[in-house]
């Protein structure tokens, strides 16, 4: 029996309704539905008699699931990707957000869910970042990212100074509002908004994009994903900067501390039921959003 975990914001009535609809379709195909235990009360308030679902602690749900179905936008998929990467659990995104670059299905395409049971799908492997924070040459913290790592001044819009090195060799210094180090997957997110290149997910690289640089010559740069990138906080005017990973995790970055970015051994496996490809989806999303 295929075990499928459903991940969404069950506090939102519309999303909970879609999740129940998806669950009903999959149970008709003989699947077992797993839902995080902390969502049980929320779901029972909206839909009675939902004891046929299996409610598990969050980590147990991720450990037991054969497939994760994420109903929401790219932010929800990013959160699931970080939790699922250690086990390589495949993820199917159903777009309930705005653009939904990583989602595979829209609301009008739920009939394709039956293909999960028959195995009529492909897995698209997406590279991830390992992001490490160093102070006095000691590793203080690390995490993984599917999209990007961003160094900025937080909520205050003020220029900062950063030094970029690759493999221990200085590359350049930036005076800017911040700096983005993105995967090809993340190239369609904040990096794109900051003027960075759009990169096919099959290209093995890192995208480094300054945010509003105070320079005519500061431009986005592409590095091979074998690179060891280091960004040092050399800002004398600010006591502390912030490192934000995938828009969710935040770390304080003090003067002379270093953020090291390398390719992670982990990867995200996205389920593909259609043969739309990166460029067709990009064109469609850009047209739909009128970007």
Secondary structure by P-SEA (a helix, b strand, c coil): cbbbbbbcccccaaaaaaaaaaaaaaaaabbbbbbcccaaaaaaacccccccbbbbcaaaaaacccbbbbcccaaaaaaaaaaacccbbbbbbbccccccccccccccccccccccccccbbbbbbbbbbbbbbccccccccccccccccccccccbbbbbbbbbccccccccccccbbbbbccccccccccccccccccccccbbbbbbcccccccbbbbbbccccbbbbbcccccccbbbbbccccbbbbbcccbbbbbccccbbbbbbbcccccaaaaaaaaaaaacc
